[in-house]
Amino acid sequence: MAELIKKDGFDRAAGLIRAIKNDGINLHLIFNPVRSEVFARNCPANLDCRNDSKLPKFQEIRERWQEYQFSFANMLDYMPVEPNPEIIKKWYIPSDGHFSDNGGTVYAGAVYKYLRSVLLPVDR
């Protein structure tokens, strides 16, 4: 039953996104990485940062959306690489998973970089 609900939710979302795109809107879908994905990407070799069950959400979601022929950008690719786990922890509200003010600033910078790369490519 849960799988059917997920499938139905994806179908409804895909229909709405398709309708927006059909209206000629230049739509960009972006993925907000969860804390575990940021830690895993930035994990120093001597630490085990990959113990979160939510990893890797981006791969799972991207595979589901490919069924609907949508693509989207992973904002993790636009976030700074930060080898210090203590700094990454400051990007998120403890025991919550949402961005802190600091993390929101980092994420806003990532979205800015992405949009700038798409809307104002260097090779114009």
N, C-alpha and C positions, 0 to 999 in steps of 0.2 A: 504494500500500500504506500509506504513512504517513497519508494522509487517512482510510483505512478504520480504522486503529488509533485515530486521534483520535476519529472518530465513535463507534466502539465504546466508547472510554473515557468519552465524554460520556454515551452511553446507559446505561452501567453506573452512573455517578455519579448521573445523573438518576433512575434506578430506586431507588437507595438513599435519595436525598433525598425522593423521593415517598413511600417507605415510612415514613420518619421523620415527614413531615407528616401522613400518613394515621393515624398513631398519636396525633394530636392535639397534637404538640409544636409550640410556638410558635417556629418556626425562622427565624432571620435569617441570610441569606447576606451576607457582607461581602467587599469586594475590597481587598486590600493593594496599594497602588500601587507600581510599580517606580520606581527612582531617576529614570529619564528622564522619567517622567510628573510627578514632583514638580518637577523642573527646568523642564520645559516650561510648567507652570502658573505658575511663579514667575519665569519668565525676563524680565529687564529688556529693554526694546526695543532697547537698544544691544548686546546679546550674542546669539550664536547658540547656544542651549542645546538645540536640537531636532535633534541629529544622531545620536540613538540609534535603532537598527533595531527596538528593542522597543516603540516608540511607534506607535500607542496601544493597549496591551493591553486596557484596560478596554472600549473600544468593541468590539473583536474578541470578547472573552469575553461581554460583555452580549448581543451579537447571537446568539451560539451558544446561550446559555441561554434566550433568548426562545423558541426553538423548543420548549423543554420547559415553557414558561409559568411560569418562575421569575423572580423579580426579586431584585436585591440592591443593597446600598448601596456606593457608592464612598467609601472612607474618605478619599480625597483631599479630598472636599467638607467634611470635618470637621477636617482638619489645618490648622494655622495657615499663613497666606500669609506667606512669608518671602522678601523680595526679595534677600537676600544669599546668593549661591551658596556662599560659604565656610561659612555656617551649615548650609545644606542638606547639604553634603558630610559634615559631622559626624554627620548622621543615619544614615549608611550606613558599613559596613565597606569600606574601599578595596579595589577589585578583587574584591569578593565579592558585593555586592548585597543582603546581609542588613542588617537594622537594627543599628546599634551600640547601646550602652546608652542613649546620648542619644536616638537615633532611636526606640528601643523605648518610651521614656518619652513621646515626642511621639505615637507611634502609639497607645499605651494611652490617652492623653488623647482622641484622636480617637474611639476605640471607645467610651469612656465618654460622650462627647458624643452619639454616635449612639444608644447604648442608652437614655440618659436622654431623648432627644427622642422615641423610640418608646414606651418603657415609662411615662414620666411626662410626657406632653404638657402644655404650658402651659395649654391651653384646657380642661382638665378641669373 
